[in-house]
Amino acid sequence: MDYQSATVISQIIALVLFVGLFLTIIVYVFWPGNKKKFDEAAQVPLDDKDDEPEGKA
């Protein structure tokens, strides 16, 4: 096996791994059971709690 063949094979393996990881993340994000968790996380920046630490007001 020469250098050219090794680089092509490693690039193909890396591409397959990255596509697999991407698809796994997409499935996790859009899985119906995770909706509540992501909705709650989306509301965190909108909380009306004081941003100042205790005793600084």
PDBQT receptor file of N, H, CA, C and O in Angstrom, charges set to zero:
ATOM      1  N   MET A   1       0.850  -1.167   0.000  1.00  0.00    +0.000 N 
ATOM      2  CA  MET A   1       0.000   0.000   0.000  1.00  0.00    +0.000 C 
ATOM      3  C   MET A   1       0.902   1.238   0.000  1.00  0.00    +0.000 C 
ATOM      4  O   MET A   1       1.790   1.377   0.841  1.00  0.00    +0.000 OA
ATOM      5  N   ASP A   2       0.659   2.116  -0.944  1.00  0.00    +0.000 N 
ATOM      6  H   ASP A   2      -0.063   2.003  -1.628  1.00  0.00    +0.000 HD
ATOM      7  CA  ASP A   2       1.462   3.330  -1.020  1.00  0.00    +0.000 C 
ATOM      8  C   ASP A   2       0.776   4.474  -0.268  1.00  0.00    +0.000 C 
ATOM      9  O   ASP A   2      -0.336   4.326   0.239  1.00  0.00    +0.000 OA
ATOM     10  N   TYR A   3       1.453   5.593  -0.209  1.00  0.00    +0.000 N 
ATOM     11  H   TYR A   3       2.357   5.713  -0.620  1.00  0.00    +0.000 HD
ATOM     12  CA  TYR A   3       0.975   6.747   0.550  1.00  0.00    +0.000 C 
ATOM     13  C   TYR A   3      -0.364   7.247   0.009  1.00  0.00    +0.000 C 
ATOM     14  O   TYR A   3      -1.255   7.577   0.793  1.00  0.00    +0.000 OA
ATOM     15  N   GLN A   4      -0.520   7.308  -1.286  1.00  0.00    +0.000 N 
ATOM     16  H   GLN A   4       0.203   7.040  -1.922  1.00  0.00    +0.000 HD
ATOM     17  CA  GLN A   4      -1.756   7.800  -1.903  1.00  0.00    +0.000 C 
ATOM     18  C   GLN A   4      -2.952   6.941  -1.494  1.00  0.00    +0.000 C 
ATOM     19  O   GLN A   4      -4.007   7.477  -1.152  1.00  0.00    +0.000 OA
ATOM     20  N   SER A   5      -2.802   5.638  -1.523  1.00  0.00    +0.000 N 
ATOM     21  H   SER A   5      -1.945   5.203  -1.801  1.00  0.00    +0.000 HD
ATOM     22  CA  SER A   5      -3.890   4.746  -1.138  1.00  0.00    +0.000 C 
ATOM     23  C   SER A   5      -4.235   4.896   0.334  1.00  0.00    +0.000 C 
ATOM     24  O   SER A   5      -5.411   4.880   0.700  1.00  0.00    +0.000 OA
ATOM     25  N   ALA A   6      -3.226   5.042   1.179  1.00  0.00    +0.000 N 
ATOM     26  H   ALA A   6      -2.271   5.055   0.882  1.00  0.00    +0.000 HD
ATOM     27  CA  ALA A   6      -3.464   5.187   2.616  1.00  0.00    +0.000 C 
ATOM     28  C   ALA A   6      -4.217   6.473   2.921  1.00  0.00    +0.000 C 
ATOM     29  O   ALA A   6      -5.096   6.485   3.782  1.00  0.00    +0.000 OA
ATOM     30  N   THR A   7      -3.883   7.553   2.229  1.00  0.00    +0.000 N 
ATOM     31  H   THR A   7      -3.169   7.543   1.530  1.00  0.00    +0.000 HD
ATOM     32  CA  THR A   7      -4.583   8.810   2.476  1.00  0.00    +0.000 C 
ATOM     33  C   THR A   7      -6.031   8.746   1.997  1.00  0.00    +0.000 C 
ATOM     34  O   THR A   7      -6.922   9.277   2.660  1.00  0.00    +0.000 OA
ATOM     35  N   VAL A   8      -6.275   8.115   0.875  1.00  0.00    +0.000 N 
ATOM     36  H   VAL A   8      -5.551   7.683   0.336  1.00  0.00    +0.000 HD
ATOM     37  CA  VAL A   8      -7.644   7.993   0.366  1.00  0.00    +0.000 C 
ATOM     38  C   VAL A   8      -8.490   7.153   1.322  1.00  0.00    +0.000 C 
ATOM     39  O   VAL A   8      -9.626   7.518   1.628  1.00  0.00    +0.000 OA
ATOM     40  N   ILE A   9      -7.947   6.040   1.792  1.00  0.00    +0.000 N 
ATOM     41  H   ILE A   9      -7.025   5.744   1.544  1.00  0.00    +0.000 HD
ATOM     42  CA  ILE A   9      -8.687   5.175   2.709  1.00  0.00    +0.000 C 
ATOM     43  C   ILE A   9      -8.960   5.897   4.026  1.00  0.00    +0.000 C 
ATOM     44  O   ILE A   9     -10.062   5.797   4.564  1.00  0.00    +0.000 OA
ATOM     45  N   SER A  10      -7.976   6.619   4.550  1.00  0.00    +0.000 N 
ATOM     46  H   SER A  10      -7.080   6.700   4.112  1.00  0.00    +0.000 HD
ATOM     47  CA  SER A  10      -8.181   7.328   5.818  1.00  0.00    +0.000 C 
ATOM     48  C   SER A  10      -9.196   8.461   5.658  1.00  0.00    +0.000 C 
ATOM     49  O   SER A  10      -9.965   8.728   6.581  1.00  0.00    +0.000 OA
ATOM     50  N   GLN A  11      -9.210   9.120   4.519  1.00  0.00    +0.000 N 
ATOM     51  H   GLN A  11      -8.585   8.903   3.769  1.00  0.00    +0.000 HD
ATOM     52  CA  GLN A  11     -10.190  10.172   4.275  1.00  0.00    +0.000 C 
ATOM     53  C   GLN A  11     -11.601   9.596   4.182  1.00  0.00    +0.000 C 
ATOM     54  O   GLN A  11     -12.546  10.201   4.688  1.00  0.00    +0.000 OA
ATOM     55  N   ILE A  12     -11.753   8.459   3.553  1.00  0.00    +0.000 N 
ATOM     56  H   ILE A  12     -10.985   7.967   3.142  1.00  0.00    +0.000 HD
ATOM     57  CA  ILE A  12     -13.066   7.820   3.444  1.00  0.00    +0.000 C 
ATOM     58  C   ILE A  12     -13.558   7.379   4.821  1.00  0.00    +0.000 C 
ATOM     59  O   ILE A  12     -14.727   7.567   5.158  1.00  0.00    +0.000 OA
ATOM     60  N   ILE A  13     -12.666   6.793   5.611  1.00  0.00    +0.000 N 
ATOM     61  H   ILE A  13     -11.716   6.640   5.338  1.00  0.00    +0.000 HD
ATOM     62  CA  ILE A  13     -13.046   6.356   6.961  1.00  0.00    +0.000 C 
ATOM     63  C   ILE A  13     -13.445   7.561   7.811  1.00  0.00    +0.000 C 
ATOM     64  O   ILE A  13     -14.442   7.503   8.531  1.00  0.00    +0.000 OA
ATOM     65  N   ALA A  14     -12.682   8.648   7.736  1.00  0.00    +0.000 N 
ATOM     66  H   ALA A  14     -11.872   8.695   7.152  1.00  0.00    +0.000 HD
ATOM     67  CA  ALA A  14     -13.000   9.848   8.501  1.00  0.00    +0.000 C 
ATOM     68  C   ALA A  14     -14.340  10.427   8.062  1.00  0.00    +0.000 C 
ATOM     69  O   ALA A  14     -15.130  10.853   8.904  1.00  0.00    +0.000 OA
ATOM     70  N   LEU A  15     -14.606  10.448   6.774  1.00  0.00    +0.000 N 
ATOM     71  H   LEU A  15     -13.965  10.102   6.090  1.00  0.00    +0.000 HD
ATOM     72  CA  LEU A  15     -15.877  10.958   6.272  1.00  0.00    +0.000 C 
ATOM     73  C   LEU A  15     -17.040  10.129   6.798  1.00  0.00    +0.000 C 
ATOM     74  O   LEU A  15     -18.047  10.688   7.233  1.00  0.00    +0.000 OA
ATOM     75  N   VAL A  16     -16.920   8.813   6.765  1.00  0.00    +0.000 N 
ATOM     76  H   VAL A  16     -16.103   8.359   6.411  1.00  0.00    +0.000 HD
ATOM     77  CA  VAL A  16     -17.983   7.933   7.256  1.00  0.00    +0.000 C 
ATOM     78  C   VAL A  16     -18.208   8.163   8.752  1.00  0.00    +0.000 C 
ATOM     79  O   VAL A  16     -19.352   8.206   9.205  1.00  0.00    +0.000 OA
ATOM     80  N   LEU A  17     -17.123   8.313   9.521  1.00  0.00    +0.000 N 
ATOM     81  H   LEU A  17     -16.194   8.278   9.153  1.00  0.00    +0.000 HD
ATOM     82  CA  LEU A  17     -17.262   8.551  10.961  1.00  0.00    +0.000 C 
ATOM     83  C   LEU A  17     -17.942   9.888  11.246  1.00  0.00    +0.000 C 
ATOM     84  O   LEU A  17     -18.826   9.955  12.100  1.00  0.00    +0.000 OA
ATOM     85  N   PHE A  18     -17.553  10.933  10.560  1.00  0.00    +0.000 N 
ATOM     86  H   PHE A  18     -16.835  10.878   9.866  1.00  0.00    +0.000 HD
ATOM     87  CA  PHE A  18     -18.152  12.243  10.782  1.00  0.00    +0.000 C 
ATOM     88  C   PHE A  18     -19.619  12.282  10.354  1.00  0.00    +0.000 C 
ATOM     89  O   PHE A  18     -20.438  12.899  11.035  1.00  0.00    +0.000 OA
ATOM     90  N   VAL A  19     -19.960  11.648   9.262  1.00  0.00    +0.000 N 
ATOM     91  H   VAL A  19     -19.295  11.147   8.708  1.00  0.00    +0.000 HD
ATOM     92  CA  VAL A  19     -21.351  11.595   8.827  1.00  0.00    +0.000 C 
ATOM     93  C   VAL A  19     -22.180  10.799   9.836  1.00  0.00    +0.000 C 
ATOM     94  O   VAL A  19     -23.306  11.180  10.157  1.00  0.00    +0.000 OA
ATOM     95  N   GLY A  20     -21.625   9.698  10.334  1.00  0.00    +0.000 N 
ATOM     96  H   GLY A  20     -20.710   9.388  10.074  1.00  0.00    +0.000 HD
ATOM     97  CA  GLY A  20     -22.317   8.913  11.351  1.00  0.00    +0.000 C 
ATOM     98  C   GLY A  20     -22.534   9.703  12.628  1.00  0.00    +0.000 C 
ATOM     99  O   GLY A  20     -23.614   9.638  13.215  1.00  0.00    +0.000 OA
ATOM    100  N   LEU A  21     -21.528  10.449  13.069  1.00  0.00    +0.000 N 
ATOM    101  H   LEU A  21     -20.651  10.501  12.592  1.00  0.00    +0.000 HD
ATOM    102  CA  LEU A  21     -21.657  11.281  14.259  1.00  0.00    +0.000 C 
ATOM    103  C   LEU A  21     -22.696  12.378  14.039  1.00  0.00    +0.000 C 
ATOM    104  O   LEU A  21     -23.513  12.647  14.919  1.00  0.00    +0.000 OA
ATOM    105  N   PHE A  22     -22.666  13.003  12.876  1.00  0.00    +0.000 N 
ATOM    106  H   PHE A  22     -22.003  12.783  12.161  1.00  0.00    +0.000 HD
ATOM    107  CA  PHE A  22     -23.633  14.055  12.554  1.00  0.00    +0.000 C 
ATOM    108  C   PHE A  22     -25.056  13.515  12.576  1.00  0.00    +0.000 C 
ATOM    109  O   PHE A  22     -25.946  14.139  13.153  1.00  0.00    +0.000 OA
ATOM    110  N   LEU A  23     -25.275  12.375  11.960  1.00  0.00    +0.000 N 
ATOM    111  H   LEU A  23     -24.552  11.868  11.491  1.00  0.00    +0.000 HD
ATOM    112  CA  LEU A  23     -26.618  11.790  11.928  1.00  0.00    +0.000 C 
ATOM    113  C   LEU A  23     -27.080  11.380  13.331  1.00  0.00    +0.000 C 
ATOM    114  O   LEU A  23     -28.260  11.508  13.657  1.00  0.00    +0.000 OA
ATOM    115  N   THR A  24     -26.154  10.887  14.158  1.00  0.00    +0.000 N 
ATOM    116  H   THR A  24     -25.195  10.783  13.893  1.00  0.00    +0.000 HD
ATOM    117  CA  THR A  24     -26.494  10.534  15.532  1.00  0.00    +0.000 C 
ATOM    118  C   THR A  24     -26.948  11.770  16.309  1.00  0.00    +0.000 C 
ATOM    119  O   THR A  24     -27.925  11.710  17.056  1.00  0.00    +0.000 OA
ATOM    120  N   ILE A  25     -26.247  12.880  16.136  1.00  0.00    +0.000 N 
ATOM    121  H   ILE A  25     -25.453  12.928  15.530  1.00  0.00    +0.000 HD
ATOM    122  CA  ILE A  25     -26.620  14.117  16.818  1.00  0.00    +0.000 C 
ATOM    123  C   ILE A  25     -27.979  14.614  16.328  1.00  0.00    +0.000 C 
ATOM    124  O   ILE A  25     -28.803  15.056  17.130  1.00  0.00    +0.000 OA
ATOM    125  N   ILE A  26     -28.216  14.546  15.031  1.00  0.00    +0.000 N 
ATOM    126  H   ILE A  26     -27.547  14.187  14.380  1.00  0.00    +0.000 HD
ATOM    127  CA  ILE A  26     -29.497  14.999  14.481  1.00  0.00    +0.000 C 
ATOM    128  C   ILE A  26     -30.648  14.153  15.034  1.00  0.00    +0.000 C 
ATOM    129  O   ILE A  26     -31.690  14.693  15.403  1.00  0.00    +0.000 OA
ATOM    130  N   VAL A  27     -30.466  12.846  15.092  1.00  0.00    +0.000 N 
ATOM    131  H   VAL A  27     -29.619  12.407  14.792  1.00  0.00    +0.000 HD
ATOM    132  CA  VAL A  27     -31.510  11.967  15.638  1.00  0.00    +0.000 C 
ATOM    133  C   VAL A  27     -31.754  12.296  17.107  1.00  0.00    +0.000 C 
ATOM    134  O   VAL A  27     -32.904  12.345  17.541  1.00  0.00    +0.000 OA
ATOM    135  N   TYR A  28     -30.689  12.523  17.880  1.00  0.00    +0.000 N 
ATOM    136  H   TYR A  28     -29.754  12.484  17.527  1.00  0.00    +0.000 HD
ATOM    137  CA  TYR A  28     -30.828  12.852  19.298  1.00  0.00    +0.000 C 
ATOM    138  C   TYR A  28     -31.594  14.158  19.488  1.00  0.00    +0.000 C 
ATOM    139  O   TYR A  28     -32.468  14.254  20.350  1.00  0.00    +0.000 OA
ATOM    140  N   VAL A  29     -31.262  15.162  18.678  1.00  0.00    +0.000 N 
ATOM    141  H   VAL A  29     -30.552  15.085  17.978  1.00  0.00    +0.000 HD
ATOM    142  CA  VAL A  29     -31.892  16.469  18.830  1.00  0.00    +0.000 C 
ATOM    143  C   VAL A  29     -33.377  16.419  18.495  1.00  0.00    +0.000 C 
ATOM    144  O   VAL A  29     -34.183  17.053  19.175  1.00  0.00    +0.000 OA
ATOM    145  N   PHE A  30     -33.745  15.681  17.467  1.00  0.00    +0.000 N 
ATOM    146  H   PHE A  30     -33.090  15.166  16.915  1.00  0.00    +0.000 HD
ATOM    147  CA  PHE A  30     -35.134  15.665  17.033  1.00  0.00    +0.000 C 
ATOM    148  C   PHE A  30     -35.943  14.507  17.601  1.00  0.00    +0.000 C 
ATOM    149  O   PHE A  30     -37.092  14.312  17.205  1.00  0.00    +0.000 OA
ATOM    150  N   TRP A  31     -35.369  13.733  18.521  1.00  0.00    +0.000 N 
ATOM    151  H   TRP A  31     -34.436  13.891  18.843  1.00  0.00    +0.000 HD
ATOM    152  CA  TRP A  31     -36.111  12.639  19.156  1.00  0.00    +0.000 C 
ATOM    153  C   TRP A  31     -37.230  13.248  20.000  1.00  0.00    +0.000 C 
ATOM    154  O   TRP A  31     -36.971  14.167  20.778  1.00  0.00    +0.000 OA
ATOM    155  N   PRO A  32     -38.473  12.758  19.867  1.00  0.00    +0.000 N 
ATOM    156  CA  PRO A  32     -39.603  13.379  20.565  1.00  0.00    +0.000 C 
ATOM    157  C   PRO A  32     -39.442  13.451  22.086  1.00  0.00    +0.000 C 
ATOM    158  O   PRO A  32     -39.954  14.387  22.701  1.00  0.00    +0.000 OA
ATOM    159  N   GLY A  33     -38.767  12.520  22.695  1.00  0.00    +0.000 N 
ATOM    160  H   GLY A  33     -38.352  11.760  22.195  1.00  0.00    +0.000 HD
ATOM    161  CA  GLY A  33     -38.619  12.521  24.146  1.00  0.00    +0.000 C 
ATOM    162  C   GLY A  33     -37.727  13.635  24.667  1.00  0.00    +0.000 C 
ATOM    163  O   GLY A  33     -37.762  13.930  25.862  1.00  0.00    +0.000 OA
ATOM    164  N   ASN A  34     -36.937  14.257  23.819  1.00  0.00    +0.000 N 
ATOM    165  H   ASN A  34     -36.909  14.017  22.849  1.00  0.00    +0.000 HD
ATOM    166  CA  ASN A  34     -36.029  15.315  24.251  1.00  0.00    +0.000 C 
ATOM    167  C   ASN A  34     -36.623  16.715  24.118  1.00  0.00    +0.000 C 
ATOM    168  O   ASN A  34     -35.968  17.694  24.477  1.00  0.00    +0.000 OA
ATOM    169  N   LYS A  35     -37.835  16.827  23.616  1.00  0.00    +0.000 N 
ATOM    170  H   LYS A  35     -38.367  16.031  23.324  1.00  0.00    +0.000 HD
ATOM    171  CA  LYS A  35     -38.440  18.129  23.363  1.00  0.00    +0.000 C 
ATOM    172  C   LYS A  35     -38.555  18.962  24.639  1.00  0.00    +0.000 C 
ATOM    173  O   LYS A  35     -38.219  20.146  24.633  1.00  0.00    +0.000 OA
ATOM    174  N   LYS A  36     -39.018  18.365  25.719  1.00  0.00    +0.000 N 
ATOM    175  H   LYS A  36     -39.291  17.402  25.723  1.00  0.00    +0.000 HD
ATOM    176  CA  LYS A  36     -39.215  19.116  26.965  1.00  0.00    +0.000 C 
ATOM    177  C   LYS A  36     -37.886  19.671  27.475  1.00  0.00    +0.000 C 
ATOM    178  O   LYS A  36     -37.819  20.822  27.907  1.00  0.00    +0.000 OA
ATOM    179  N   LYS A  37     -36.834  18.862  27.428  1.00  0.00    +0.000 N 
ATOM    180  H   LYS A  37     -36.888  17.927  27.077  1.00  0.00    +0.000 HD
ATOM    181  CA  LYS A  37     -35.522  19.293  27.903  1.00  0.00    +0.000 C 
ATOM    182  C   LYS A  37     -35.011  20.489  27.097  1.00  0.00    +0.000 C 
ATOM    183  O   LYS A  37     -34.482  21.441  27.672  1.00  0.00    +0.000 OA
ATOM    184  N   PHE A  38     -35.163  20.447  25.775  1.00  0.00    +0.000 N 
ATOM    185  H   PHE A  38     -35.593  19.674  25.308  1.00  0.00    +0.000 HD
ATOM    186  CA  PHE A  38     -34.681  21.541  24.944  1.00  0.00    +0.000 C 
ATOM    187  C   PHE A  38     -35.561  22.780  25.080  1.00  0.00    +0.000 C 
ATOM    188  O   PHE A  38     -35.056  23.900  25.003  1.00  0.00    +0.000 OA
ATOM    189  N   ASP A  39     -36.871  22.603  25.281  1.00  0.00    +0.000 N 
ATOM    190  H   ASP A  39     -37.282  21.693  25.344  1.00  0.00    +0.000 HD
ATOM    191  CA  ASP A  39     -37.751  23.755  25.505  1.00  0.00    +0.000 C 
ATOM    192  C   ASP A  39     -37.397  24.466  26.806  1.00  0.00    +0.000 C 
ATOM    193  O   ASP A  39     -37.388  25.696  26.856  1.00  0.00    +0.000 OA
ATOM    194  N   GLU A  40     -37.106  23.704  27.858  1.00  0.00    +0.000 N 
ATOM    195  H   GLU A  40     -37.114  22.705  27.818  1.00  0.00    +0.000 HD
ATOM    196  CA  GLU A  40     -36.711  24.315  29.126  1.00  0.00    +0.000 C 
ATOM    197  C   GLU A  40     -35.378  25.048  28.982  1.00  0.00    +0.000 C 
ATOM    198  O   GLU A  40     -35.215  26.145  29.515  1.00  0.00    +0.000 OA
ATOM    199  N   ALA A  41     -34.433  24.455  28.272  1.00  0.00    +0.000 N 
ATOM    200  H   ALA A  41     -34.566  23.563  27.839  1.00  0.00    +0.000 HD
ATOM    201  CA  ALA A  41     -33.129  25.099  28.076  1.00  0.00    +0.000 C 
ATOM    202  C   ALA A  41     -33.258  26.373  27.246  1.00  0.00    +0.000 C 
ATOM    203  O   ALA A  41     -32.491  27.316  27.440  1.00  0.00    +0.000 OA
ATOM    204  N   ALA A  42     -34.213  26.411  26.331  1.00  0.00    +0.000 N 
ATOM    205  H   ALA A  42     -34.836  25.645  26.174  1.00  0.00    +0.000 HD
ATOM    206  CA  ALA A  42     -34.406  27.586  25.497  1.00  0.00    +0.000 C 
ATOM    207  C   ALA A  42     -34.959  28.756  26.295  1.00  0.00    +0.000 C 
ATOM    208  O   ALA A  42     -34.784  29.908  25.897  1.00  0.00    +0.000 OA
ATOM    209  N   GLN A  43     -35.625  28.485  27.415  1.00  0.00    +0.000 N 
ATOM    210  H   GLN A  43     -35.768  27.549  27.738  1.00  0.00    +0.000 HD
ATOM    211  CA  GLN A  43     -36.217  29.546  28.224  1.00  0.00    +0.000 C 
ATOM    212  C   GLN A  43     -35.254  30.118  29.257  1.00  0.00    +0.000 C 
ATOM    213  O   GLN A  43     -35.561  31.146  29.861  1.00  0.00    +0.000 OA
ATOM    214  N   VAL A  44     -34.120  29.502  29.478  1.00  0.00    +0.000 N 
ATOM    215  H   VAL A  44     -33.871  28.667  28.987  1.00  0.00    +0.000 HD
ATOM    216  CA  VAL A  44     -33.174  29.953  30.500  1.00  0.00    +0.000 C 
ATOM    217  C   VAL A  44     -32.748  31.413  30.288  1.00  0.00    +0.000 C 
ATOM    218  O   VAL A  44     -32.737  32.166  31.262  1.00  0.00    +0.000 OA
ATOM    219  N   PRO A  45     -32.400  31.853  29.080  1.00  0.00    +0.000 N 
ATOM    220  CA  PRO A  45     -31.989  33.256  28.920  1.00  0.00    +0.000 C 
ATOM    221  C   PRO A  45     -33.124  34.246  29.178  1.00  0.00    +0.000 C 
ATOM    222  O   PRO A  45     -32.865  35.431  29.388  1.00  0.00    +0.000 OA
ATOM    223  N   LEU A  46     -34.349  33.793  29.168  1.00  0.00    +0.000 N 
ATOM    224  H   LEU A  46     -34.559  32.830  28.997  1.00  0.00    +0.000 HD
ATOM    225  CA  LEU A  46     -35.491  34.685  29.323  1.00  0.00    +0.000 C 
ATOM    226  C   LEU A  46     -36.011  34.750  30.752  1.00  0.00    +0.000 C 
ATOM    227  O   LEU A  46     -36.997  35.441  31.011  1.00  0.00    +0.000 OA
ATOM    228  N   ASP A  47     -35.374  34.047  31.685  1.00  0.00    +0.000 N 
ATOM    229  H   ASP A  47     -34.574  33.486  31.474  1.00  0.00    +0.000 HD
ATOM    230  CA  ASP A  47     -35.819  34.068  33.075  1.00  0.00    +0.000 C 
ATOM    231  C   ASP A  47     -35.753  35.489  33.620  1.00  0.00    +0.000 C 
ATOM    232  O   ASP A  47     -34.841  36.247  33.290  1.00  0.00    +0.000 OA
ATOM    233  N   ASP A  48     -36.732  35.847  34.464  1.00  0.00    +0.000 N 
ATOM    234  H   ASP A  48     -37.473  35.231  34.732  1.00  0.00    +0.000 HD
ATOM    235  CA  ASP A  48     -36.808  37.187  35.039  1.00  0.00    +0.000 C 
ATOM    236  C   ASP A  48     -36.103  37.293  36.384  1.00  0.00    +0.000 C 
ATOM    237  O   ASP A  48     -36.275  38.287  37.089  1.00  0.00    +0.000 OA
ATOM    238  N   LYS A  49     -35.330  36.310  36.747  1.00  0.00    +0.000 N 
ATOM    239  H   LYS A  49     -35.190  35.502  36.175  1.00  0.00    +0.000 HD
ATOM    240  CA  LYS A  49     -34.601  36.363  38.010  1.00  0.00    +0.000 C 
ATOM    241  C   LYS A  49     -33.568  37.498  37.948  1.00  0.00    +0.000 C 
ATOM    242  O   LYS A  49     -33.087  37.870  36.877  1.00  0.00    +0.000 OA
ATOM    243  N   ASP A  50     -33.247  38.034  39.131  1.00  0.00    +0.000 N 
ATOM    244  H   ASP A  50     -33.637  37.732  40.000  1.00  0.00    +0.000 HD
ATOM    245  CA  ASP A  50     -32.223  39.079  39.192  1.00  0.00    +0.000 C 
ATOM    246  C   ASP A  50     -30.888  38.508  38.727  1.00  0.00    +0.000 C 
ATOM    247  O   ASP A  50     -30.506  37.396  39.091  1.00  0.00    +0.000 OA
ATOM    248  N   ASP A  51     -30.205  39.280  37.930  1.00  0.00    +0.000 N 
ATOM    249  H   ASP A  51     -30.516  40.184  37.634  1.00  0.00    +0.000 HD
ATOM    250  CA  ASP A  51     -28.884  38.864  37.469  1.00  0.00    +0.000 C 
ATOM    251  C   ASP A  51     -27.796  39.252  38.452  1.00  0.00    +0.000 C 
ATOM    252  O   ASP A  51     -26.660  38.791  38.348  1.00  0.00    +0.000 OA
ATOM    253  N   GLU A  52     -28.153  40.118  39.425  1.00  0.00    +0.000 N 
ATOM    254  H   GLU A  52     -29.076  40.494  39.509  1.00  0.00    +0.000 HD
ATOM    255  CA  GLU A  52     -27.168  40.549  40.400  1.00  0.00    +0.000 C 
ATOM    256  C   GLU A  52     -27.077  39.556  41.543  1.00  0.00    +0.000 C 
ATOM    257  O   GLU A  52     -28.082  38.951  41.916  1.00  0.00    +0.000 OA
ATOM    258  N   PRO A  53     -25.885  39.378  42.108  1.00  0.00    +0.000 N 
ATOM    259  CA  PRO A  53     -25.736  38.470  43.252  1.00  0.00    +0.000 C 
ATOM    260  C   PRO A  53     -26.472  38.992  44.487  1.00  0.00    +0.000 C 
ATOM    261  O   PRO A  53     -26.820  40.171  44.548  1.00  0.00    +0.000 OA
ATOM    262  N   GLU A  54     -26.705  38.139  45.449  1.00  0.00    +0.000 N 
ATOM    263  H   GLU A  54     -26.422  37.181  45.400  1.00  0.00    +0.000 HD
ATOM    264  CA  GLU A  54     -27.399  38.491  46.686  1.00  0.00    +0.000 C 
ATOM    265  C   GLU A  54     -26.676  39.647  47.377  1.00  0.00    +0.000 C 
ATOM    266  O   GLU A  54     -25.447  39.666  47.437  1.00  0.00    +0.000 OA
ATOM    267  N   GLY A  55     -27.445  40.616  47.903  1.00  0.00    +0.000 N 
ATOM    268  H   GLY A  55     -28.444  40.601  47.855  1.00  0.00    +0.000 HD
ATOM    269  CA  GLY A  55     -26.885  41.701  48.682  1.00  0.00    +0.000 C 
ATOM    270  C   GLY A  55     -26.306  42.835  47.883  1.00  0.00    +0.000 C 
ATOM    271  O   GLY A  55     -25.791  43.781  48.480  1.00  0.00    +0.000 OA
ATOM    272  N   LYS A  56     -26.357  42.801  46.582  1.00  0.00    +0.000 N 
ATOM    273  H   LYS A  56     -26.775  42.032  46.097  1.00  0.00    +0.000 HD
ATOM    274  CA  LYS A  56     -25.783  43.861  45.746  1.00  0.00    +0.000 C 
ATOM    275  C   LYS A  56     -26.837  44.867  45.292  1.00  0.00    +0.000 C 
ATOM    276  O   LYS A  56     -26.485  45.869  44.671  1.00  0.00    +0.000 OA
ATOM    277  N   ALA A  57     -28.107  44.635  45.580  1.00  0.00    +0.000 N 
ATOM    278  H   ALA A  57     -28.393  43.821  46.085  1.00  0.00    +0.000 HD
ATOM    279  CA  ALA A  57     -29.174  45.501  45.073  1.00  0.00    +0.000 C 
ATOM    280  C   ALA A  57     -29.310  46.781  45.843  1.00  0.00    +0.000 C 
ATOM    281  O   ALA A  57     -30.168  47.604  45.527  1.00  0.00    +0.000 OA
TER     282      ALA A  57
